[in-house]
Amino acid sequence: MSEAEGPWPHLSGRMDGDAHVLPVRVYYEDTDFSARVYHASYLRFLERGRTELLRAVEVAQSDLHAQMGGLAFVVRRMNIDFLGAALMDDVLTVVTRSKEMRGASMILAQEVRRGEEVLVAADVMVACVREGRAVRIPDKLRAALTLPDR
């Protein structure tokens, strides 16, 4: 059994149609003095969702960086709506899907949910870079994240 397959495959979430779904539990360290999730903690949850989406389509960011001359993704822009508050011990899901693919960037639509309730909605533009310059997203990744009807 490979490291990616186990022994804890559920830690990476799962694909559900065109979306990746990642469970996240809220810990004390994620909260502010009121036991509600601190706004910056949602950014970490969203980052985990983007990372695990890549892992789910069999593209590890560390492999991209090591095998493609330092290729990396950086957040270029984020539009985020805080719609509700999560509390300590809540189990949340981070839902991530590809929304738009461009030459050197892509926009991912993300939500943090508690059950069916959307607590945070974000559109995140990430740019593909190497040595500080934008480069075309690798074809393998582009194909993995682009649905046939898009």
C-alpha positions in Angstrom: 0.0 0.0 0.0 1.5 3.4 -1.0 1.7 6.3 1.4 -0.9 8.1 -0.7 -3.4 5.2 -0.4 -3.1 4.7 3.3 -3.2 3.9 6.0 -5.3 7.1 6.4 -6.8 7.8 2.9 -9.7 9.7 4.4 -7.4 12.4 5.7 -7.1 13.7 2.1 -10.8 13.9 1.6 -12.5 12.6 -1.6 -13.7 13.6 -5.0 -17.5 14.0 -5.3 -18.3 14.6 -8.9 -16.4 17.6 -10.0 -15.6 18.8 -6.5 -13.1 17.7 -3.8 -14.6 17.5 -0.3 -12.2 17.6 2.7 -13.4 17.2 6.3 -11.8 19.6 8.9 -12.4 19.6 12.6 -12.2 23.0 14.4 -9.7 22.9 17.3 -9.0 25.5 20.0 -6.1 26.9 18.1 -8.5 27.8 15.2 -10.7 30.0 17.4 -10.6 33.4 18.9 -11.5 34.4 22.4 -15.2 33.7 21.7 -14.7 30.0 20.7 -15.6 31.0 17.1 -13.3 30.3 14.2 -10.9 33.2 13.7 -11.2 34.6 10.2 -7.6 33.8 9.2 -8.1 30.2 10.1 -10.5 29.8 7.2 -7.6 30.7 4.9 -5.7 27.7 6.2 -8.8 25.5 5.7 -9.1 26.7 2.1 -5.4 26.1 1.5 -5.7 22.5 2.7 -8.7 22.1 0.4 -6.6 23.3 -2.6 -3.7 21.1 -1.7 -5.8 18.0 -1.3 -7.6 18.6 -4.6 -4.3 18.4 -6.3 -3.4 15.3 -4.4 -6.8 13.7 -5.4 -6.0 14.2 -9.1 -2.6 12.6 -8.4 -0.5 15.8 -8.6 1.5 16.5 -5.5 2.8 20.0 -5.2 6.1 18.8 -3.8 6.5 16.6 -7.0 5.7 19.6 -9.2 8.3 21.7 -7.4 11.0 19.0 -7.4 10.4 17.5 -10.9 9.6 20.7 -12.9 12.3 23.1 -11.9 10.7 24.8 -8.9 7.2 25.0 -10.3 4.8 26.3 -7.6 1.3 27.8 -7.2 0.8 31.2 -5.5 -2.4 32.9 -4.5 -2.9 35.9 -6.8 -6.3 37.0 -5.7 -9.0 35.9 -3.3 -12.6 37.1 -3.0 -14.1 35.8 0.2 -17.5 36.1 1.8 -17.8 35.3 5.5 -21.4 34.1 5.8 -21.5 32.3 9.2 -19.4 31.3 12.1 -18.0 27.9 12.9 -17.5 26.9 16.6 -14.9 24.9 18.4 -15.4 21.1 17.8 -17.5 21.6 14.7 -16.8 19.3 11.8 -16.6 21.3 8.6 -16.2 20.3 5.0 -14.1 22.3 2.5 -15.5 21.9 -1.0 -13.1 22.9 -3.8 -13.8 22.8 -7.6 -12.1 24.2 -10.6 -14.1 27.2 -12.0 -11.9 28.6 -14.7 -8.7 27.6 -16.4 -6.4 30.1 -18.0 -2.8 29.8 -19.4 -0.8 30.4 -16.3 -3.6 30.7 -13.7 -6.8 29.1 -12.6 -9.8 30.1 -10.5 -11.0 27.7 -7.8 -14.4 28.0 -6.2 -14.3 27.0 -2.6 -16.8 26.7 0.3 -16.4 25.9 3.9 -19.6 24.2 5.1 -21.1 23.0 8.3 -23.5 20.3 7.1 -25.3 22.0 4.2 -24.8 25.5 5.6 -22.2 27.6 3.7 -20.1 29.5 6.2 -17.5 30.8 3.8 -17.5 31.2 0.1 -14.3 32.1 -1.9 -13.1 32.4 -5.4 -9.3 31.9 -5.4 -7.1 32.7 -8.3 -3.8 30.8 -8.2 -0.9 31.5 -10.6 1.6 28.9 -11.7 5.1 30.3 -11.3 8.7 29.3 -11.7 11.5 31.5 -10.4 9.0 34.3 -9.8 7.6 34.3 -13.3 4.3 33.1 -14.5 4.4 29.8 -16.6 1.8 27.8 -18.3 -0.1 25.3 -16.1 1.3 21.8 -16.9 -1.0 19.9 -19.4 -1.4 16.9 -17.1 -2.8 19.1 -14.3 -4.9 21.2 -16.7 -6.5 18.0 -18.1 -7.1 16.6 -14.6 -8.9 19.7 -13.4 -10.8 20.5 -16.6 -14.1 18.8 -17.0 -15.0 17.7 -20.6 -18.0 20.0 -20.8 -16.0 23.1 -19.9 
